[in-house]
């Protein structure tokens, strides 16, 4: 059975009988985990193993585990800094900042891979324009050149640990005030004005970026549909102009920004797939999942299915092996040292 285009969630710390049937549905291709799905490291490993065992090829298991305020698993995991810490380290010492980004990317990915998790939706490459609270310290830096360098280092660290990177939120969420979890943000810039936002993607793609997550943000000067549902953004800009050949995720179709944009969940899903998305997360809304499984019709997409299977994590040490490794010890030392660094005050962000 091929991987389908839907990424769904689970209600608790295990897989119940009803959810096991959902995981076997041909439209499902992945599972996204949240804090409610986590008890301790042993339970997480068992849960991921159960998800992977549900079918062949195994479903992709994902999590949002950037660090800072976006980290789903805490007890038993390293507490990772927000991305802004890496930008501050870069300002003090470029080489040391890049080394820290690679180390933190490796540490995040290695700890997840030790429990079987395939991907974390990271890094966030939105620019810090100083206006978006939902992005805030999740942004690496205000300058696109710095974001690009740090994101590539972070991606290489993830790759060293056996995990593919997912850059988000294409083409850029940092210049809007509204939170797309709640409503549809509108960015009125023209495409030619968004060169700095796209620059990190150009650099990441040149270095083999595996996946991109597209934002529920409307850019009316570019297209009448939000980026996550826009063939103009996905097919023409991302795949055409930027040459991206990896997996395209929409942001969560249950978010307010998506719901405000384009009809019911089936209509939104059809539009996102037609625009060029490969996988659609549908989170914290089981009714929407069931509606999609009943009503979403899908033509075979061989290229999309091939892209998806490449997201499976590479073989990695288990938890006990990882914690005994010198690589983990060095990464932990780098993490502790970054926590001890004095805070810095960045200059005011440039206007978008």
Order of alpha helices (4+ residues) and beta strands (2+ residues): beta-alpha-beta-alpha-beta-beta-beta-alpha-alpha-beta-alpha-beta-beta-alpha-beta-beta-beta-alpha-alpha-beta-alpha-alpha-alpha-alpha
